[in-house]
Each structure stands twice: as structure tokens, then as C-alpha cells.
Amino acid sequence: MDRSDYKALFRAAVDQVRQEGRYRVFADLKRHRGQFPRATWTRPDGREQDVVVWCSNDYLGQGQNPVVVQAMTRAIEEAGSGSGGTRNISGTTRWHVELEAELADLHRKEAALVFTSGYVANEASLSTLAKILPGLIVFSDALNHASMIAGIRHSGCERHVFRHNDLEHLEQLLAAAPADAPKLIAFESVYSMDGDIADLRGTIALARSYGALTYLDEVHAVGLYGHRGAGVAERDGCMGEIDIIEGTLGKAFGVMGGYIAGDADLVDAIRSHAAGFIFTTSIPPALAAGATASIRWLKAHNEVRVIHQERAETLKRRFMNAGIPVLPSVSHIVPVHVGDPVHCKMISDMLLADHGIYVQPINYPTVPRGTERLRFTPTPFHTDAMFDDLVGAMDRLWTHCNVKRLGGMAA
């Protein structure tokens, strides 16, 4: 094959995405400490424009919390920048140990293990469980995150996908499996694209009936739900009945990294066998210190979660009152249906360029084709005035772009 042919194939792969209207252009944003959710956008022509960020997964603005920033600064001053390597060789520090103890306490588990990201935590843990449990059968929710799907596939174990949040279908699959086979149910609490929440108690009951372990992804719930911010399982009073809880440090906690929490022997087994942990440089001490400070602070400040929920409910109500088609959501996620990738990107571009409102279009493969949407994540720092600007801009653009409103009528 001629070397020029490789370049043509790469270009064709990108051109296909462009033709489908889902090519992503990264906005050059600079956040300003202490002014979240405000930022400065550098336009393609080099000019700067002030914008309000509406799609950050820093759900509570913890990336701007002085307590977190100061903890990270102190760690850099004391230990420098990097961790020095993998945990097995040279990358374990007192900050890593303290963070894992804090996470174990948060989830009321015996142990926790920190990874470089939530994606790696899922992929490494789920792919490793099949090595530890020969003959494992995994039952996975149809809308599980790509990292969970990757981990389950890489495990090489038998797997079955149950319809999203359909416990009747899950039970049918469990009942058909060999009674003596080890089993694992993998699911999420908050599904971040639709904003719906799983039936944790119902899933736990099925797991107990059929001798299965439970693996719960709480990445869009930790910090946000429960009196101390441990997630939906804490809120629903069933955290102790979940075998493995997976979470992230990069969303509500405002830093970076991922983790699992569970029984000490289980966590130790994954620590000892997971390639995604063993062969990866650990997170820097500053990240570990910042995450620990963020978790501790959020444990003691439930009032922030109360405000956060109010902001989300207010935005849903205001969108609905304006006829903007909000998808059903019982969580802090506010998804607005557009249904076409070209229109979705066009509205996103116009919101940014003309109104100083930054929200990214969500297109395939993140969501199924025909369900393209704008995904808003209001925080405790989005003011009523910001709500006024957003709803007004959306109302005008829905008319301008002739997009269907609630009730199925075009503007």
C-alpha cells in the first residue's frame, strides 16, 4: 500500500463524520478562577468573547472551590508535579493513601482504589473480574457507558444486555443462566444523556435472588446525591448492599481520576490483577490532594446539593413553559431534544457566537441517531439572570431554526 493511501483513508474517515453533520470543533475556552461558570472564548478569528458555560460536568463548581485549589497548590509546593510512576514501582504517596481512605469512608466500604480516570476504572475493573471469577456471566444495561461496555467485552466472558432499566427483562436473562455460574449485574445510577435513574433496590433484589454481584457506576451521582454526596445509593439507603461502586473525581468533585470502592479482598484482587492499574502512572499528588479536599468539603455541605437540584428543576420548568422540548429527566441533567445533527450543531454554534452561551451538541455515537440533543447542566452558580438570557436565546432560535416545540409543532 502506498503511503499516500493511508492519508487518503484518514481524510475519508473524517470527511464521513463531516458529511453526517457531527464533526466536532473544540471551543478554545479559558475559565477564570472564582468566576465559574463564566469563561473567555477565543473565536476562530482570534477575537475574545465572554461566555457562560452551560455544559460542564464540574456540576458543583468544585474546580473553583478555594479549599480544593489551595490543597492542590500545597501539594505541588511539597511534592512537585508528577507522581513518579506506577503505584507498584514509585507512584504511591501519602496523598494517594489518604484519598483512598476518604473514598472508602464516603461509600462506607472497606477499601477503595484510585485509577487515572473513570473510563479506566470501569474498563480495568470489569475486564479483570472475569479473570478472578472463572465462568463469570455479566448482565449489562443497554445504555451503559462506553467504558463499561469496553471492559465487559475485553473480559471475554459471557455477557447479556438487558433493555434499559427493564428489570423484568433482566430477571428473564438471570433465570435462564446456570444457577451455579458466577454472575455480575453492571448498571449505572444516573444515565447522563437522558437524566433517568435506575431502580437500585429492584436491581439489588434480583441480584440477591440469583446470586449475582452488583457493579454500580455512580460517576454522574457522586458528590450530587445523598446527605454526604456518596451518590444515589446513599440517597436511596442501599449503599451497603452494592458490592462494587465505581465513581469519578473529574465531575462533581472537580478534579480528575476514577475509582472503585468495595470489600477489601475484592479491591485488593483487582489491584493485583488489573493491567489498567498496574501499568499506568498514578495521578499526581496535587490531583489526589485536591480530590480529597473536595470530597471532605462536600461531605459537610449538603446545602450545595439542595441548591443544585433547585437550579436543575427551575431550568426544566422554564424550558417547558417556553415550549422547548425537554426530555424526561428526574436528575440534574437537562437534555433538550433536537433530533437532527446539523440543526443541533447549528443551534449550538449560534448560541455561542451570537449569545455567548456555550453548550455542546450531543450527536451519534454518544446518543442514537435521531435523538441528537443539547445537554444542559445548570450549577449552583448559574444565576436567574443567566437563566433569563438562556431561555430567551433558546426561544428565539427555536423559532428562527423552525425546530419542533413541545406538542410536536414547529415554531
C-alpha positions as CSV (number, residue, x, y, z in Angstrom):
1,M,0.0,0.0,0.0
2,D,1.3,3.4,-0.9
3,R,1.9,5.8,2.0
4,S,-0.4,8.4,0.4
5,D,-3.2,5.9,0.5
6,Y,-3.1,5.9,4.3
7,K,-3.5,9.7,4.4
8,A,-6.5,9.4,2.0
9,L,-8.1,6.9,4.2
10,F,-7.7,9.0,7.3
11,R,-9.1,12.0,5.4
12,A,-12.1,9.9,4.2
13,A,-12.8,8.8,7.8
14,V,-13.0,12.5,8.9
15,D,-15.0,13.5,5.8
16,Q,-17.6,10.9,6.6
17,V,-18.2,12.5,10.0
18,R,-18.4,16.0,8.4
19,Q,-20.9,14.8,5.9
20,E,-23.1,13.4,8.7
21,G,-23.1,16.8,10.4
22,R,-21.5,15.5,13.5
23,Y,-17.9,16.7,13.2
24,R,-16.8,18.2,16.5
25,V,-14.9,21.5,16.7
26,F,-13.4,22.2,20.1
27,A,-14.1,25.6,21.5
28,D,-11.0,27.4,22.8
29,L,-12.1,28.3,26.4
30,K,-10.3,29.8,29.3
31,R,-12.0,29.5,32.6
32,H,-11.4,32.2,35.3
33,R,-10.8,31.1,38.8
34,G,-13.6,32.4,41.1
35,Q,-15.9,33.4,38.2
36,F,-17.4,30.0,37.3
37,P,-19.4,29.4,35.0
38,R,-18.0,32.4,33.1
39,A,-15.2,31.9,30.7
40,T,-13.5,33.5,27.7
41,W,-13.8,32.0,24.3
42,T,-11.2,32.7,21.7
43,R,-13.1,32.8,18.4
44,P,-11.6,31.3,15.2
45,D,-10.6,34.8,14.0
46,G,-8.6,35.3,17.2
47,R,-11.1,37.7,18.9
48,E,-12.1,37.0,22.5
49,Q,-15.6,36.8,23.8
50,D,-17.1,36.4,27.3
51,V,-19.3,33.3,27.5
52,V,-21.3,31.4,30.1
53,V,-20.6,27.7,30.2
54,W,-23.8,25.5,30.4
55,C,-22.5,22.0,29.7
56,S,-19.7,21.5,32.2
57,N,-19.6,18.2,34.2
58,D,-18.0,20.2,37.0
59,Y,-21.5,20.1,38.4
60,L,-20.9,22.0,41.6
61,G,-18.1,24.3,40.6
62,Q,-15.7,22.4,42.8
63,G,-12.9,23.0,40.3
64,Q,-13.1,26.7,41.5
65,N,-13.5,26.0,45.2
66,P,-10.7,27.8,47.1
67,V,-10.4,24.8,49.5
68,V,-9.7,22.5,46.6
69,V,-7.3,24.9,44.8
70,Q,-5.4,25.6,48.0
71,A,-5.0,21.8,48.7
72,M,-3.6,21.3,45.2
73,T,-1.2,24.2,45.5
74,R,0.1,23.0,48.8
75,A,0.7,19.5,47.4
76,I,2.6,20.9,44.4
77,E,4.8,23.0,46.7
78,E,5.5,20.0,48.9
79,A,5.8,17.2,46.3
80,G,6.3,18.8,42.9
81,S,4.2,17.9,39.8
82,G,4.2,14.3,38.9
83,S,3.7,11.1,40.9
84,G,6.9,9.4,39.7
85,G,5.4,6.4,38.0
86,T,3.0,3.5,38.6
87,R,1.8,2.8,42.1
88,N,3.6,-0.6,42.1
89,I,7.0,1.0,41.4
90,S,7.3,4.6,42.5
91,G,3.9,6.4,42.4
92,T,2.3,5.7,45.8
93,T,2.3,8.7,48.0
94,R,0.7,9.7,51.3
95,W,-1.8,11.7,49.2
96,H,-3.0,8.6,47.3
97,V,-3.4,6.7,50.6
98,E,-5.4,9.4,52.1
99,L,-7.6,9.8,49.1
100,E,-8.5,6.1,49.0
101,A,-9.3,6.1,52.7
102,E,-11.6,9.2,52.1
103,L,-13.3,7.4,49.3
104,A,-13.8,4.2,51.3
105,D,-15.3,6.3,54.1
106,L,-17.6,8.2,51.7
107,H,-19.1,4.9,50.4
108,R,-19.0,3.1,53.8
109,K,-16.8,0.4,52.2
110,E,-13.7,-1.4,53.5
111,A,-11.4,-0.2,50.7
112,A,-11.1,1.9,47.6
113,L,-8.7,2.0,44.6
114,V,-7.9,5.1,42.5
115,F,-7.4,5.0,38.7
116,T,-6.3,7.7,36.3
117,S,-9.9,8.2,35.0
118,G,-13.4,6.9,35.4
119,Y,-13.1,5.3,32.0
120,V,-10.0,3.4,33.1
121,A,-11.6,2.4,36.4
122,N,-14.5,0.8,34.5
123,E,-12.6,-0.8,31.7
124,A,-9.9,-2.2,34.0
125,S,-12.2,-3.4,36.8
126,L,-14.8,-5.1,34.6
127,S,-12.3,-6.7,32.3
128,T,-10.4,-8.0,35.3
129,L,-13.3,-9.5,37.2
130,A,-13.6,-12.3,34.6
131,K,-10.0,-13.4,35.3
132,I,-10.8,-13.5,39.0
133,L,-14.1,-15.2,38.6
134,P,-13.8,-18.1,36.1
135,G,-17.1,-18.6,34.1
136,L,-18.4,-15.2,35.0
137,I,-21.6,-14.1,33.3
138,V,-22.2,-10.3,33.1
139,F,-25.6,-8.7,32.7
140,S,-25.3,-5.2,31.3
141,D,-27.8,-2.4,31.0
142,A,-28.3,-1.4,27.3
143,L,-27.4,2.2,28.0
144,N,-24.2,1.6,30.0
145,H,-21.3,3.9,29.3
146,A,-18.8,3.0,26.6
147,S,-16.1,2.3,29.3
148,M,-18.3,-0.3,30.9
149,I,-19.1,-1.9,27.5
150,A,-15.3,-1.9,26.7
151,G,-14.4,-3.6,30.0
152,I,-17.1,-6.3,29.6
153,R,-16.0,-7.0,26.0
154,H,-12.4,-7.2,26.9
155,S,-13.1,-9.6,29.7
156,G,-14.0,-12.2,27.2
157,C,-16.7,-13.5,29.4
158,E,-20.3,-14.4,28.5
159,R,-22.4,-11.3,28.5
160,H,-26.1,-10.5,28.2
161,V,-27.6,-7.0,27.6
162,F,-30.9,-6.2,29.2
163,R,-33.2,-3.5,28.0
164,H,-32.6,-0.2,29.7
165,N,-33.9,-0.1,33.2
166,D,-36.1,-3.1,32.4
167,L,-35.9,-5.4,35.5
168,E,-38.4,-7.8,34.0
169,H,-36.1,-8.5,31.1
170,L,-33.1,-8.7,33.4
171,E,-34.8,-11.3,35.5
172,Q,-35.6,-13.3,32.4
173,L,-31.9,-13.4,31.5
174,L,-30.8,-14.2,35.0
175,A,-33.3,-17.1,35.3
176,A,-32.1,-18.6,32.0
177,A,-28.4,-18.6,33.2
178,P,-26.9,-21.6,35.0
179,A,-27.7,-21.3,38.7
180,D,-24.2,-22.2,39.8
181,A,-22.4,-19.7,37.5
182,P,-20.9,-16.6,39.0
183,K,-22.9,-13.5,37.9
184,L,-22.5,-9.8,37.8
185,I,-25.1,-7.1,37.1
186,A,-23.4,-3.9,35.7
187,F,-25.5,-0.7,35.7
188,E,-25.4,3.0,36.3
189,S,-27.4,5.1,38.8
190,V,-27.8,8.4,36.8
191,Y,-27.7,7.9,33.0
192,S,-26.1,11.1,31.8
193,M,-27.6,11.6,28.4
194,D,-31.3,11.1,29.4
195,G,-31.1,12.0,33.0
196,D,-33.0,9.0,34.2
197,I,-32.1,7.0,37.3
198,A,-32.0,3.2,37.8
199,D,-34.1,1.2,40.2
200,L,-31.3,0.4,42.6
201,R,-33.4,-1.5,45.2
202,G,-35.1,-3.6,42.5
203,T,-31.8,-4.5,40.9
204,I,-30.3,-5.4,44.3
205,A,-33.3,-7.7,45.0
206,L,-32.8,-9.6,41.7
207,A,-29.0,-9.9,42.4
208,R,-29.7,-11.4,45.8
209,S,-32.3,-13.8,44.4
210,Y,-30.0,-15.1,41.6
211,G,-26.7,-15.0,43.5
212,A,-25.2,-12.1,41.5
213,L,-22.8,-9.4,42.4
214,T,-23.7,-5.7,41.7
215,Y,-21.4,-3.2,40.0
216,L,-22.8,0.3,40.1
217,D,-21.4,3.2,38.1
218,E,-22.1,6.4,40.1
219,V,-20.0,8.8,38.1
220,H,-22.8,11.3,37.5
221,A,-24.1,11.0,41.0
222,V,-21.1,11.1,43.4
223,G,-21.0,14.4,45.1
224,L,-24.5,15.2,44.0
225,Y,-26.9,12.8,45.8
226,G,-27.1,11.5,49.4
227,H,-26.6,13.6,52.5
228,R,-22.8,13.3,52.3
229,G,-22.6,13.1,48.5
230,A,-21.9,9.4,48.1
231,G,-24.5,9.1,45.3
232,V,-27.9,7.7,44.6
233,A,-27.2,4.5,46.6
234,E,-26.7,6.6,49.7
235,R,-29.8,8.7,48.9
236,D,-31.8,5.5,48.5
237,G,-30.4,3.9,51.6
238,C,-29.0,0.8,49.9
239,M,-25.3,1.7,49.6
240,G,-24.3,-1.2,51.8
241,E,-26.0,-3.7,49.5
242,I,-24.0,-2.7,46.4
243,D,-20.9,-4.9,46.0
244,I,-18.8,-2.6,43.8
245,I,-19.3,1.2,43.5
246,E,-17.4,3.0,40.7
247,G,-17.0,6.7,40.6
248,T,-15.1,9.7,39.2
249,L,-13.1,12.5,40.6
250,G,-13.5,14.6,37.4
251,K,-17.1,15.6,37.6
252,A,-18.8,16.8,40.8
253,F,-15.5,16.6,42.7
254,G,-14.0,19.0,40.2
255,V,-10.6,17.3,39.7
256,M,-9.6,14.2,37.7
257,G,-9.4,10.4,38.2
258,G,-11.6,7.5,38.8
259,Y,-12.0,4.8,41.5
260,I,-13.8,1.8,42.8
261,A,-14.9,1.0,46.4
262,G,-15.9,-2.3,47.9
263,D,-14.9,-5.2,50.0
264,A,-11.2,-5.2,50.9
265,D,-10.5,-8.6,49.4
266,L,-12.3,-7.7,46.2
267,V,-10.5,-4.4,45.8
268,D,-7.2,-6.0,46.6
269,A,-7.8,-8.7,43.9
270,I,-8.5,-6.0,41.3
271,R,-5.4,-4.0,42.4
272,S,-3.3,-7.1,42.0
273,H,-4.6,-8.2,38.6
274,A,-5.9,-5.2,36.6
275,A,-3.5,-4.2,33.8
276,G,-5.1,-0.8,33.6
277,F,-4.0,-0.1,37.1
278,I,-0.7,-2.0,37.3
279,F,0.9,-0.5,34.2
280,T,-0.4,3.1,34.4
281,T,1.3,6.1,36.0
282,S,-0.7,7.2,39.0
283,I,-2.4,10.5,39.3
284,P,-0.2,13.4,40.6
285,P,-0.2,14.2,44.3
286,A,-1.8,17.5,43.6
287,L,-4.8,15.8,42.0
288,A,-5.1,13.4,44.9
289,A,-4.9,16.2,47.4
290,G,-7.5,18.3,45.6
291,A,-9.9,15.3,45.3
292,T,-9.5,14.5,49.0
293,A,-10.2,18.1,49.9
294,S,-13.2,18.3,47.6
295,I,-14.8,15.0,49.0
296,R,-14.3,16.2,52.6
297,W,-15.8,19.6,51.8
298,L,-18.9,18.2,50.0
299,K,-19.5,15.7,52.8
300,A,-20.2,18.6,55.1
301,H,-22.1,20.9,52.7
302,N,-25.4,19.2,51.7
303,E,-26.9,22.7,51.1
304,V,-24.9,22.9,47.8
305,R,-26.7,19.7,46.6
306,V,-30.1,21.2,47.5
307,I,-29.4,24.4,45.5
308,H,-28.1,22.3,42.6
309,Q,-31.3,20.3,42.4
310,E,-33.4,23.5,42.6
311,R,-31.4,25.1,39.7
312,A,-32.0,22.0,37.5
313,E,-35.7,21.8,38.2
314,T,-36.1,25.5,37.6
315,L,-34.4,25.3,34.2
316,K,-36.6,22.3,33.2
317,R,-39.7,24.2,34.2
318,R,-38.7,27.4,32.4
319,F,-37.8,25.5,29.2
320,M,-41.1,23.7,29.3
321,N,-43.0,26.9,29.8
322,A,-41.3,28.2,26.7
323,G,-42.3,25.1,24.7
324,I,-38.7,23.9,24.5
325,P,-38.7,20.1,24.2
326,V,-37.0,18.9,27.4
327,L,-36.6,15.1,27.5
328,P,-38.0,13.4,30.6
329,S,-35.3,13.7,33.4
330,V,-35.6,13.0,37.1
331,S,-32.0,14.1,37.8
332,H,-29.8,17.2,37.4
333,I,-29.4,16.6,33.7
334,V,-31.5,18.8,31.4
335,P,-31.5,17.3,27.9
336,V,-33.2,19.3,25.1
337,H,-34.3,17.2,22.1
338,V,-33.3,18.5,18.6
339,G,-33.4,15.3,16.6
340,D,-31.0,16.3,13.8
341,P,-27.2,16.5,13.9
342,V,-27.0,19.5,11.5
343,H,-29.6,21.5,13.4
344,C,-28.1,20.5,16.7
345,K,-24.7,21.9,15.8
346,M,-26.2,24.9,14.1
347,I,-28.1,25.9,17.3
348,S,-25.1,25.3,19.4
349,D,-22.9,27.4,17.1
350,M,-25.4,30.3,17.1
351,L,-25.8,30.2,20.9
352,L,-22.1,30.5,21.3
353,A,-21.4,33.1,18.6
354,D,-24.5,35.3,18.9
355,H,-25.5,34.9,22.6
356,G,-22.3,34.0,24.5
357,I,-23.9,30.7,25.6
358,Y,-21.6,27.6,25.4
359,V,-23.4,24.2,25.2
360,Q,-22.0,21.4,23.1
361,P,-24.2,19.4,20.7
362,I,-24.6,15.7,21.6
363,N,-24.7,13.6,18.5
364,Y,-24.1,10.0,17.5
365,P,-22.3,7.8,18.7
366,T,-22.9,9.3,22.2
367,V,-26.6,9.1,21.6
368,P,-28.6,7.1,18.9
369,R,-29.2,8.8,15.6
370,G,-32.4,10.8,15.5
371,T,-32.1,11.7,19.2
372,E,-29.5,14.5,18.9
373,R,-29.8,16.9,21.7
374,L,-28.3,19.8,23.7
375,R,-27.4,18.8,27.2
376,F,-27.6,21.5,29.8
377,T,-26.1,21.1,33.3
378,P,-27.0,24.1,35.5
379,T,-24.9,24.6,38.6
380,P,-25.5,26.4,41.9
381,F,-23.6,29.3,40.3
382,H,-25.9,29.8,37.3
383,T,-28.0,32.9,38.3
384,D,-31.6,33.8,37.5
385,A,-30.2,36.4,35.0
386,M,-28.2,33.7,33.2
387,F,-31.4,31.7,33.1
388,D,-33.2,34.6,31.5
389,D,-30.5,35.0,28.8
390,L,-30.5,31.3,28.1
391,V,-34.3,30.7,27.8
392,G,-34.7,33.9,25.8
393,A,-32.0,32.9,23.3
394,M,-33.4,29.3,23.0
395,D,-36.9,30.6,22.4
396,R,-35.7,32.9,19.6
397,L,-33.5,30.2,18.0
398,W,-36.3,27.6,18.1
399,T,-38.4,30.0,16.1
400,H,-35.5,31.0,13.8
401,C,-34.4,27.4,13.1
402,N,-38.0,26.1,12.8
403,V,-37.4,23.3,15.3
404,K,-40.3,21.4,16.8
405,R,-41.5,22.6,20.2
406,L,-43.4,20.7,22.9
407,G,-46.5,19.1,21.4
408,G,-44.8,18.4,18.1
409,M,-45.5,21.7,16.4
410,A,-42.7,23.6,14.7
411,A,-42.1,27.1,15.7
